[in-house]
Every structure is written in C-alpha cells, then in structure tokens.
Amino acid sequence: MKKILTILAISFSALMANSVTTAAPHDNDRNWDQPRHQSENKGRDFRDNDDDERMQDKRRVREERGVKRLQQHKWQTGYVMPQHYRGNGYKVDYKEHDLPKPSRNQQWYKINNDYILVDTDSNNILRIQGF
C-alpha cells in the first residue's frame, strides 16, 4: 500500500510540474520589463527592392524555361510517364475525345495536344495519339 501511495504521489507531482511548464509563456525573446511595442521592430530592413525584383525576374525566367522544356518533350512508347503528369488535371475521358476505349488498368492523358495511353500499374506509355 505504501508503494502505491508513493507512486501516486510521484506521478501527481510529475503531472503538476508538466502542466506548469506547458502553461508558461513561450515568448523568450521579449524583455518583460519593456512594453511590447518597444521591443518589436527594433531592426531595420536592409533589403533592397532591386534585389527582390531581380529574384522575381530569375524565378519567372526559370519557370518559363521549364514550361518550354515541357512543351518540347517528345513522348515515346515504352517510356515511363513522369510523376508530374499523373495527376487528375491531365486525365481525359476517352468518350469525350473520340479515343479508343482503354483496357483495364489503362488511362488516357492529354499533354501538349497529344493523347497518351498509360498503363496505370507500371506507368508505361502504351500508345501516343496526336491530333
């Protein structure tokens, strides 16, 4: 009985200590003797707007280059369909586009005006039909 009471007392004290530490404020950067508005915005922003514009231009050029590369991609039967194109946005219904009915575990995709039949198990390109 004494062991059970000891274990309960230790468990209760550990539980209380844990709840006290989780209830403490997590704002360690703030000095508590200063009002909040004085401790915020102490530093200055040294970033140049030209740097931001250059970064945006680089990102835009990189995205345009990627789009051009994807548009020039040549599909071949037997190749594996890249993961990027396996989303629902590229899937098409064969009835709406006058395509042959796919067999079981096959799906039609439309990429860059080409219709590509893919085996959904292995993601291999089975057929390419351009319009």
N, C-alpha and C positions, 0 to 999 in steps of 0.2 A: 504494500500500500504506500509505503514511504517513497519507493522508487517511482511509482505512478505520479504521485504528487510532485516530486522533483522534476520529472519530465514535463508535466503540465506547466509548472512554473517557468521552466526554461523556455518552453515553446511559446507561452504567452508573452514573456519578456522579449523574445526574438521578434514576435509578431508586432508588438508595440514599437520596438525600435525601427523595424522596417517601415511601418506606417508613418512614423515621424520623419524619416529621411525622404520618403517619397512626397511628403507634403511640403517639404522645404522649397523655397523659390529656386528656379534654375537659372536666374539671370546673374551669372558670376561676374560679368564684365562691368556691371553698374556699381558705382560707389553709392552706398546707401545714405551718406550724409549730404549728397547733392540731389537737387530735384532732377527729374528725368529729362526735362527739356535741355538742361545744360550739358548733360553727358552725351547726348545724341548729336550727330553731325559735327563732330569736332574736326574731322579730317577734311581735306579739300580734294576735289575730284580733278586729277591732273590729266585725265584722258583728253585727247584732242579729238574734236569732231571729225577732222580729216582722217584719223585712224579708223574711226567707226565706218566712215564712208568707203574707205579702201577695203576694209574687211567685208563689207556688204558686196562690193563690186567683185572681189575674189570669189565669194560664195556664189554669186549669180553666174559668173563665168564658168565655175566648176559644175554647177547644175546644168547649164546649157550644154557644156561639153558631154556630160553624162547622157542627156536626152538625145543628142546627135549620135552618140555611140550606140545607144539602144535602137534608134531608128535604122541604123545601118547594119544591124545584126543580121546575119544570114542563118536561117534555120535549116537544119538537115535532119533527115530521118535517122533514128538510132541515137541521136544525142539526147542527153537528159535535159528536161525542161528546168531552167533556173528557178530557184525558190521564189524569187520576186514575182514571177508571173503566175504562180499557182493560186493566187487569191481569187475571191469571188468576182472582183471587178473585171477580170479578163474572161471569165466563163461566159459562154453563149449557149443559147438553146438552138439545137440543130434544126428544129422545125421553122423557127423564125428566119433563118438564114439559108434555107434550102440546102442543107448539108445532109450527107448520108447519115443514117441512124447509127450512133456508136454502139458497139457491143458492150457487154457487161464490163465494168471497171474501166471505162474509157470516157473521156470528156473532151469537148471541143473548146478551144480558147481562141480569142481574136487578139492578135498582136500585130500592130503596124500594117493593117489591112490584109493580113494573112490569117487564115483559119488553120489551126494546128490541132490535130487529134493526138491526145496524150493518154498513155496507159496510166491510170491513177495508182496502180500498185508500185510500179517501178519508175514512174515519171519519165519514161522514154517517149520520144516523139515517134509516132507511128505513121503519120501522114501530114502533108502540108498542102493546103489548097489556097491558092491566091486568087483574088478577084479584082 
